[in-house]
């Protein structure tokens, strides 16, 4: 067993190696992901003995020290599980990277399939593409089932009664309270949202009764606006936006941009904090269109947050913690694409086009917010082993779902009005209740956006004083709980009134 200081120093080395390994894999420089080798090198680090030592520390510590120790134990437990199950995750990652679909004489890499489907105008072809990938998804589901089953057993062996209990303690969240507050929003907005989804599907010649999640992906691609978001301007637009609030990417040497085209590079943009705040990777594989701009702004929000963290903070508050804090800042940036003022400056759209784009972007945001509320409802049922059916108000009803695939599909489909496949019930699952991190960030972002507009004007993104305000929040890293971050911003705490009001205003005007 190691002492706390030795544990931290060794974790720094492990973190550096594992992140660099994942980075090389995700940007397409390495086909195989070899986490097993790295975990083997550090097998003495993530042990039951060290976890027991940290649990004892948590029990004895108070306030800030307790939070720091909880973040540390969350990281150690996560990697204890990762170490034990690295063979499964390595095999799954290698399989996914090499998998391809044969369609009309072409071989399409599985990781590039979503992009193809989102750009496929023909509904029948989208259906055929989905059917063609089913064997791959079922194989990935097998890996997910095997991983989750063993993960829950490992956590139980460590003395945790449930997955919910563990994450609730580490992140200081009452997940059931959050669910109930947000569930009410689903019910209140359901009727007007249903009308908008029907109109959206009709606009792409899809009957709502036959609409699938990938049809929504096609609609949300917003291809008609591609001319306003050219591939070659995505980085210059990002740089101009950041410069408006005083962040100059050209001289921020701690943020490294990767925009290279590589066949095996993951199609989604991402940010990786290798060493906070000194080495932050910002990655995108530009395709052209609104999604490029949305994704790079989102990931840049993360990057600027980590790049401005106070270097003197404890390591735990720089690298670990509750992800809802950094997600606030990423949402703040990508939601600039809902702002007509930003669009007038950074695109060539006229006022009529901007009005239409903002409406569709808001609908996409509302769709995703409802989807994530549904995911929270579902995940709490999954980790409570609760197969009781839910009625149209998402309350317990008579009868039981046959399995969690049926449970997942029913809940997600009710909330979004498009059908989700049963086979995604574990594939569509982010570890550590990240779903709740996103939801709380959605709520907090609306509060922060209100604050910025109130104090720095409707065009706050052109005000360097707004940038200075953000830098102060960034510098805190993850030392503050999201409620405390909202208090630092002038609120009593996290408050749903701002996001509920914003979406309801949108629905009333749509």
C-alpha positions as CSV (number, residue, x, y, z in Angstrom):
1,X,0.0,0.0,0.0
2,X,1.3,3.5,-0.8
3,X,0.9,6.7,1.1
4,X,-1.2,9.5,-0.3
5,X,1.7,11.6,-1.8
6,X,3.2,8.5,-3.4
7,X,-0.1,7.6,-4.8
8,X,-0.5,11.0,-6.5
9,X,2.9,11.0,-8.0
10,X,2.5,7.6,-9.5
11,X,-1.0,8.5,-10.8
12,X,0.5,11.4,-12.6
13,X,2.8,9.1,-14.5
14,X,0.1,6.6,-15.3
15,X,-2.3,9.3,-16.4
16,X,0.2,10.7,-18.8
17,X,0.9,7.3,-20.4
18,X,-2.7,6.2,-20.6
19,X,-3.9,9.5,-22.1
20,X,-1.1,9.5,-24.7
21,X,-2.0,6.0,-25.7
22,X,-5.7,6.9,-26.1
23,X,-4.8,10.1,-27.9
24,X,-2.6,8.2,-30.5
25,X,-5.4,5.7,-31.0
26,X,-8.2,8.3,-31.4
27,X,-6.4,10.5,-33.9
28,X,-5.6,7.5,-36.0
29,X,-1.9,7.1,-35.5
30,X,-2.4,3.7,-33.8
31,X,-5.0,1.1,-34.8
32,X,-4.8,-0.9,-31.7
33,X,-5.4,0.4,-28.2
34,X,-3.0,-1.2,-25.8
35,X,-4.2,-0.2,-22.4
36,X,-3.5,-3.6,-21.0
37,X,0.2,-3.2,-21.2
38,X,0.1,0.2,-19.4
39,X,-2.2,-1.2,-16.7
40,X,0.1,-4.1,-16.2
41,X,3.0,-1.7,-15.6
42,X,1.0,0.0,-12.9
43,X,-0.8,-3.0,-11.4
44,X,0.4,-2.1,-8.0
45,X,-1.4,1.3,-8.2
46,X,-5.0,0.4,-8.5
47,X,-5.5,-2.1,-5.8
48,X,-8.1,-3.0,-3.1
49,X,-5.5,-2.0,-0.5
50,X,-5.1,1.5,-1.9
51,X,-8.9,1.8,-2.3
52,X,-9.4,0.8,1.4
53,X,-6.8,3.3,2.4
54,X,-8.6,6.1,0.5
55,X,-12.0,5.1,1.9
56,X,-10.6,5.5,5.4
57,X,-9.2,8.9,4.4
58,X,-12.6,10.0,3.1
59,X,-14.2,8.9,6.4
60,X,-11.8,11.0,8.4
61,X,-11.6,14.1,6.2
62,X,-13.9,17.1,6.2
63,X,-15.1,19.7,3.7
64,X,-12.6,20.4,0.9
65,X,-10.3,17.5,1.8
66,X,-13.2,15.2,1.7
67,X,-14.1,16.4,-1.8
68,X,-10.5,16.0,-2.9
69,X,-10.3,12.5,-1.5
70,X,-13.6,11.6,-3.1
71,X,-12.3,12.7,-6.5
72,X,-9.2,10.7,-6.0
73,X,-11.0,7.6,-4.9
74,X,-13.3,7.9,-7.9
75,X,-10.3,7.9,-10.2
76,X,-8.6,5.0,-8.5
77,X,-11.8,2.9,-8.5
78,X,-12.5,3.7,-12.1
79,X,-9.0,2.6,-13.1
80,X,-9.1,-0.4,-10.7
81,X,-12.1,-1.5,-12.8
82,X,-10.4,-0.4,-16.0
83,X,-7.3,-2.4,-15.1
84,X,-9.2,-5.6,-14.3
85,X,-11.3,-5.3,-17.5
86,X,-8.7,-3.8,-19.9
87,X,-8.6,-6.9,-22.0
88,X,-12.3,-6.5,-22.8
89,X,-12.0,-2.8,-23.6
90,X,-8.9,-3.3,-25.7
91,X,-10.6,-6.0,-27.7
92,X,-13.7,-3.9,-28.1
93,X,-11.8,-0.8,-29.3
94,X,-9.7,-2.9,-31.8
95,X,-12.9,-4.5,-33.1
96,X,-14.6,-1.2,-33.5
97,X,-11.6,0.4,-35.2
98,X,-11.3,-2.4,-37.8
99,X,-15.0,-3.0,-38.3
100,X,-16.6,-2.0,-41.6
101,X,-19.9,-2.3,-43.4
102,X,-20.4,-3.5,-47.0
103,X,-22.9,-1.4,-48.8
104,X,-23.6,-1.3,-52.5
105,X,-20.1,-2.5,-53.3
106,X,-18.3,-0.1,-50.9
107,X,-16.6,-0.9,-47.6
108,X,-17.5,1.8,-45.1
109,X,-15.5,2.0,-41.8
110,X,-18.0,1.5,-38.9
111,X,-16.6,4.7,-37.2
112,X,-17.5,6.7,-40.3
113,X,-21.0,5.3,-40.7
114,X,-22.8,7.9,-38.7
115,X,-21.4,10.6,-40.9
116,X,-22.6,8.7,-44.0
117,X,-26.1,8.1,-42.6
118,X,-26.4,11.8,-41.5
119,X,-25.7,12.8,-45.1
120,X,-27.9,10.2,-46.8
121,X,-30.9,11.8,-48.4
122,X,-32.8,8.6,-49.1
123,X,-34.7,7.2,-46.2
124,X,-34.6,3.6,-47.6
125,X,-30.8,3.8,-47.8
126,X,-30.6,5.0,-44.2
127,X,-32.7,2.0,-43.2
128,X,-30.5,-0.3,-45.2
129,X,-27.3,1.1,-43.7
130,X,-28.7,0.7,-40.2
131,X,-29.6,-2.9,-40.9
132,X,-26.1,-3.5,-42.4
133,X,-24.4,-2.4,-39.2
134,X,-26.5,-4.5,-36.9
135,X,-24.0,-7.4,-36.6
136,X,-21.3,-4.9,-35.5
137,X,-23.6,-3.3,-32.9
138,X,-24.6,-6.7,-31.5
139,X,-20.9,-7.7,-31.2
140,X,-20.2,-4.4,-29.4
141,X,-23.2,-5.0,-27.2
142,X,-21.7,-8.4,-26.2
143,X,-18.6,-6.6,-25.1
144,X,-20.7,-4.0,-23.2
145,X,-22.7,-6.7,-21.4
146,X,-19.5,-8.6,-20.4
147,X,-17.9,-5.4,-19.2
148,X,-20.8,-4.0,-17.2
149,X,-21.5,-7.4,-15.5
150,X,-17.9,-7.7,-14.3
151,X,-17.7,-4.0,-13.4
152,X,-20.7,-4.2,-11.0
153,X,-19.3,-7.4,-9.4
154,X,-16.0,-5.6,-8.8
155,X,-17.7,-2.6,-7.2
156,X,-19.8,-4.9,-5.0
157,X,-16.6,-6.7,-3.9
158,X,-15.2,-3.3,-2.9
159,X,-18.1,-2.7,-0.6
160,X,-20.4,-0.5,-2.7
161,X,-24.1,-1.4,-2.5
162,X,-24.8,0.1,-5.9
163,X,-23.4,2.1,-8.8
164,X,-25.7,4.9,-7.9
165,X,-24.5,5.1,-4.3
166,X,-20.8,5.3,-5.5
167,X,-21.3,8.1,-8.0
168,X,-23.7,10.0,-5.8
169,X,-21.1,10.2,-3.0
170,X,-18.2,11.1,-5.3
171,X,-20.1,13.8,-7.2
172,X,-22.3,15.1,-4.4
173,X,-25.5,14.6,-6.5
174,X,-29.0,13.3,-5.6
175,X,-29.7,11.7,-8.9
176,X,-33.3,10.8,-8.0
177,X,-34.1,14.4,-7.0
178,X,-32.6,15.6,-10.3
179,X,-34.6,13.1,-12.2
180,X,-37.9,14.1,-10.6
181,X,-37.3,17.8,-11.2
182,X,-36.5,17.3,-14.9
183,X,-39.2,14.7,-15.5
184,X,-41.8,17.3,-14.9
185,X,-40.3,19.4,-17.7
186,X,-40.7,16.4,-20.1
187,X,-44.4,16.2,-19.3
188,X,-45.1,19.9,-19.4
189,X,-43.5,20.4,-22.8
190,X,-44.5,17.1,-24.4
191,X,-47.4,18.3,-26.5
192,X,-45.7,21.3,-28.2
193,X,-42.5,19.3,-28.7
194,X,-44.4,16.5,-30.4
195,X,-45.8,19.0,-32.9
196,X,-42.4,20.3,-33.7
197,X,-40.9,16.8,-34.2
198,X,-43.8,15.9,-36.5
199,X,-43.1,19.0,-38.6
200,X,-39.4,18.3,-38.7
201,X,-39.9,14.7,-39.9
202,X,-42.5,15.8,-42.4
203,X,-39.9,18.2,-43.8
204,X,-37.6,15.2,-44.7
205,X,-40.5,13.1,-45.9
206,X,-40.5,10.8,-42.9
207,X,-43.7,9.7,-41.2
208,X,-43.3,10.3,-37.4
209,X,-44.6,6.8,-36.7
210,X,-41.7,5.4,-38.8
211,X,-39.0,7.9,-37.6
212,X,-35.8,6.4,-36.2
213,X,-33.0,8.0,-34.3
214,X,-30.8,8.1,-37.4
215,X,-33.6,9.9,-39.3
216,X,-33.3,12.6,-36.6
217,X,-29.6,12.6,-37.1
218,X,-30.1,13.3,-40.8
219,X,-32.6,16.1,-40.1
220,X,-30.3,17.6,-37.5
221,X,-27.4,17.6,-40.0
222,X,-29.0,20.8,-41.5
223,X,-27.4,20.3,-44.9
224,X,-29.2,23.3,-46.3
225,X,-26.9,25.5,-44.2
226,X,-23.6,24.0,-45.4
227,X,-22.8,27.0,-47.5
228,X,-22.8,29.2,-44.4
229,X,-20.4,26.9,-42.6
230,X,-17.6,26.1,-45.0
231,X,-15.0,23.5,-44.0
232,X,-12.1,25.8,-44.8
233,X,-13.3,28.5,-42.3
234,X,-14.0,26.4,-39.2
235,X,-10.6,27.1,-37.6
236,X,-10.5,30.8,-38.5
237,X,-14.0,31.2,-37.2
238,X,-13.0,29.5,-33.9
239,X,-10.0,31.8,-33.6
240,X,-11.9,35.0,-34.3
241,X,-14.6,34.0,-31.8
242,X,-12.1,33.3,-29.0
243,X,-10.1,36.4,-29.8
244,X,-13.3,38.4,-29.2
245,X,-13.1,37.6,-25.5
246,X,-9.4,37.8,-25.3
247,X,-8.2,34.2,-26.0
248,X,-5.6,34.0,-28.7
249,X,-5.1,30.5,-29.9
250,X,-2.1,31.5,-32.0
251,X,-0.1,32.3,-28.8
252,X,-1.7,29.8,-26.4
253,X,1.1,27.3,-26.6
254,X,-0.6,25.0,-24.1
255,X,-3.4,24.3,-26.6
256,X,-2.4,22.1,-29.6
257,X,-4.8,21.9,-32.6
258,X,-5.0,18.7,-34.6
259,X,-7.0,19.1,-37.8
260,X,-5.3,16.5,-40.0
261,X,-7.3,14.1,-42.1
262,X,-6.6,10.4,-41.2
263,X,-8.6,7.4,-42.2
264,X,-8.7,5.9,-38.7
265,X,-9.2,9.2,-36.9
266,X,-12.4,9.2,-34.9
267,X,-15.0,11.4,-36.7
268,X,-16.0,13.4,-33.7
269,X,-14.2,16.4,-32.3
270,X,-12.6,15.9,-28.9
271,X,-10.4,17.6,-26.3
272,X,-7.8,15.7,-24.2
273,X,-6.2,17.3,-21.2
274,X,-2.9,15.5,-21.1
275,X,-1.4,17.8,-18.5
276,X,-3.5,20.6,-17.0
277,X,-2.9,23.4,-17.7
278,X,0.3,22.9,-19.7
279,X,-0.7,20.4,-22.5
280,X,-4.2,20.4,-23.9
281,X,-5.1,18.6,-27.2
282,X,-7.9,20.0,-29.3
283,X,-8.9,17.7,-32.2
284,X,-11.3,17.8,-35.1
285,X,-11.7,16.0,-38.4
286,X,-13.5,18.7,-40.4
287,X,-16.2,17.5,-42.8
288,X,-17.9,20.8,-43.5
289,X,-21.3,22.0,-42.3
290,X,-22.8,23.3,-39.1
291,X,-21.7,20.3,-37.0
292,X,-18.0,21.1,-37.5
293,X,-18.5,24.5,-36.0
294,X,-20.7,23.3,-33.2
295,X,-18.3,20.6,-32.3
296,X,-15.1,22.7,-32.3
297,X,-16.7,25.4,-30.3
298,X,-17.9,22.8,-27.7
299,X,-14.4,21.3,-27.4
300,X,-12.7,24.7,-27.4
301,X,-14.9,25.5,-24.4
302,X,-13.3,22.5,-22.6
303,X,-9.8,23.4,-23.8
304,X,-9.9,27.0,-22.7
305,X,-11.2,25.9,-19.3
306,X,-8.4,23.5,-18.7
307,X,-5.8,25.9,-20.2
308,X,-6.6,28.5,-17.7
309,X,-6.8,26.3,-14.6
310,X,-4.6,27.7,-11.8
311,X,-1.4,25.6,-12.0
312,X,-1.0,25.7,-8.2
313,X,-4.3,23.8,-7.6
314,X,-4.0,20.3,-6.2
315,X,-3.7,17.6,-8.9
316,X,-7.1,16.2,-8.0
317,X,-8.8,19.5,-8.8
318,X,-7.0,19.9,-12.1
319,X,-7.6,16.4,-13.5
320,X,-10.4,14.7,-11.6
321,X,-13.8,15.7,-10.4
322,X,-17.4,16.4,-11.5
323,X,-17.5,16.9,-15.3
324,X,-20.6,19.1,-15.1
325,X,-18.3,22.1,-14.4
326,X,-16.3,21.9,-17.6
327,X,-19.4,21.0,-19.6
328,X,-20.9,24.3,-18.7
329,X,-18.1,26.1,-20.4
330,X,-18.3,23.9,-23.5
331,X,-22.1,24.4,-23.8
332,X,-21.6,28.1,-23.4
333,X,-19.4,28.2,-26.5
334,X,-21.3,25.8,-28.8
335,X,-24.6,27.6,-27.9
336,X,-23.2,30.7,-29.6
337,X,-24.8,29.0,-32.7
338,X,-28.2,29.8,-31.2
339,X,-27.2,33.5,-31.0
340,X,-28.4,35.6,-34.0
341,X,-25.8,38.3,-33.1
342,X,-22.9,35.7,-33.4
343,X,-24.3,34.3,-36.6
344,X,-24.5,37.7,-38.2
345,X,-20.8,38.3,-37.5
346,X,-19.4,34.8,-38.3
347,X,-21.6,33.6,-41.2
348,X,-23.0,34.9,-44.5
349,X,-26.6,34.1,-43.7
350,X,-29.2,36.8,-44.1
351,X,-31.7,37.6,-41.4
352,X,-34.3,35.1,-42.7
353,X,-31.8,32.3,-42.9
354,X,-30.5,33.1,-39.4
355,X,-34.1,33.0,-38.0
356,X,-34.7,29.6,-39.5
357,X,-31.3,28.3,-38.4
358,X,-31.7,29.5,-34.8
359,X,-35.1,27.8,-34.6
360,X,-33.7,24.5,-35.9
361,X,-30.7,24.8,-33.6
362,X,-32.9,25.4,-30.6
363,X,-35.1,22.4,-31.5
364,X,-31.9,20.2,-31.7
365,X,-30.9,21.5,-28.3
366,X,-34.3,20.8,-26.8
367,X,-34.3,17.3,-28.4
368,X,-31.0,16.5,-26.8
369,X,-32.0,17.9,-23.5
370,X,-35.1,15.7,-23.5
371,X,-33.1,12.7,-24.7
372,X,-30.7,13.1,-21.8
373,X,-33.5,13.4,-19.2
374,X,-34.8,10.2,-20.6
375,X,-31.3,8.6,-20.4
376,X,-31.1,9.6,-16.7
377,X,-34.5,8.1,-16.1
378,X,-33.5,4.9,-17.9
379,X,-30.0,4.6,-16.3
380,X,-31.5,5.0,-12.8
381,X,-33.8,2.1,-13.6
382,X,-30.9,0.1,-15.0
383,X,-28.7,0.5,-12.0
384,X,-31.7,0.0,-9.6
385,X,-32.6,-3.2,-11.5
386,X,-36.1,-1.8,-11.9
387,X,-38.0,-3.2,-14.9
388,X,-41.4,-1.7,-13.9
389,X,-43.0,-0.1,-17.0
390,X,-43.5,3.7,-17.2
391,X,-46.6,5.4,-18.4
392,X,-46.7,8.5,-20.7
393,X,-45.8,10.7,-17.8
394,X,-42.8,8.6,-17.0
395,X,-44.4,7.3,-13.8
396,X,-44.5,3.6,-12.7
397,X,-47.3,1.7,-14.4
398,X,-48.7,-1.8,-14.3
399,X,-46.5,-4.5,-15.8
400,X,-42.8,-5.0,-16.5
401,X,-40.5,-4.6,-19.4
402,X,-39.2,-7.9,-20.8
403,X,-35.6,-6.6,-20.5
404,X,-33.6,-3.4,-20.3
405,X,-33.4,-3.2,-24.1
406,X,-37.1,-2.8,-24.2
407,X,-37.0,-0.4,-21.2
408,X,-34.4,1.8,-22.9
409,X,-36.2,1.9,-26.3
410,X,-39.5,2.8,-24.7
411,X,-38.2,5.6,-22.5
412,X,-36.0,7.2,-25.1
413,X,-38.6,6.9,-27.8
414,X,-41.3,8.5,-25.6
415,X,-39.2,11.4,-24.8
416,X,-37.8,12.2,-28.2
417,X,-40.7,10.9,-30.5
418,X,-38.3,8.9,-32.6
419,X,-37.6,5.2,-32.2
420,X,-34.4,4.1,-30.5
421,X,-33.2,0.5,-31.0
422,X,-33.2,-2.0,-28.1
423,X,-29.7,-3.0,-28.9
424,X,-28.3,0.3,-27.9
425,X,-29.3,-0.1,-24.2
426,X,-25.6,-0.4,-23.1
427,X,-23.8,1.1,-26.1
428,X,-25.6,4.4,-25.4
429,X,-24.2,4.5,-21.8
430,X,-21.5,6.8,-20.5
431,X,-19.7,5.8,-17.3
432,X,-20.0,7.5,-14.0
433,X,-23.5,8.9,-14.7
434,X,-22.0,11.4,-17.1
435,X,-25.6,11.8,-18.3
436,X,-26.3,13.8,-15.1
437,X,-23.1,15.8,-15.6
438,X,-24.4,16.9,-19.0
439,X,-27.9,17.8,-17.6
440,X,-26.6,19.8,-14.7
441,X,-24.2,21.6,-17.2
442,X,-27.2,22.4,-19.4
443,X,-28.9,24.0,-16.5
444,X,-25.8,25.9,-15.3
445,X,-25.0,27.1,-18.8
446,X,-28.3,28.9,-19.1
447,X,-27.6,30.7,-15.8
448,X,-24.1,31.6,-16.9
449,X,-25.3,32.9,-20.3
450,X,-27.9,35.0,-18.5
451,X,-25.1,36.5,-16.3
452,X,-22.8,37.3,-19.2
453,X,-25.6,39.0,-21.2
454,X,-26.7,40.9,-18.1
455,X,-23.2,42.2,-17.2
456,X,-21.4,42.4,-20.5
457,X,-24.2,43.0,-23.1
458,X,-26.0,40.8,-25.6
459,X,-22.7,40.6,-27.6
460,X,-20.8,39.4,-24.5
461,X,-18.6,37.2,-26.8
462,X,-17.0,40.4,-28.2
463,X,-16.2,41.8,-24.7
464,X,-12.8,41.0,-23.2
465,X,-14.2,41.8,-19.8
466,X,-16.4,38.7,-20.2
467,X,-13.3,36.8,-21.0
468,X,-11.7,38.0,-17.8
469,X,-14.7,36.9,-15.8
470,X,-14.6,33.5,-17.4
471,X,-10.9,33.2,-16.7
472,X,-11.6,33.6,-12.9
473,X,-14.1,30.7,-13.1
474,X,-11.7,28.6,-15.2
475,X,-8.9,29.1,-12.7
476,X,-10.9,27.2,-10.1
477,X,-10.6,23.9,-12.0
478,X,-12.8,21.4,-10.3
479,X,-12.3,22.7,-6.8
480,X,-15.9,24.0,-6.7
481,X,-19.1,22.0,-6.9
482,X,-21.4,23.1,-9.7
483,X,-23.7,24.7,-7.1
484,X,-20.7,26.7,-5.7
485,X,-19.7,27.7,-9.2
486,X,-23.1,29.2,-9.7
487,X,-22.8,31.0,-6.4
488,X,-19.4,32.4,-7.6
489,X,-21.4,33.7,-10.6
490,X,-24.0,35.5,-8.5
491,X,-26.7,32.9,-8.1
492,X,-28.0,31.0,-5.0
493,X,-27.0,27.7,-6.7
494,X,-28.0,25.6,-9.6
495,X,-31.5,26.7,-10.7
496,X,-33.6,25.2,-13.5
497,X,-35.8,28.3,-13.9
498,X,-33.5,29.8,-16.5
499,X,-33.4,26.7,-18.9
500,X,-37.1,25.9,-18.4
501,X,-38.0,29.5,-19.2
502,X,-35.7,29.6,-22.2
503,X,-37.1,26.4,-23.8
504,X,-40.7,27.2,-23.0
505,X,-40.3,30.7,-24.6
506,X,-38.9,28.9,-27.7
507,X,-41.9,26.5,-27.8
508,X,-44.4,29.3,-27.4
509,X,-42.9,31.2,-30.3
510,X,-42.1,28.2,-32.6
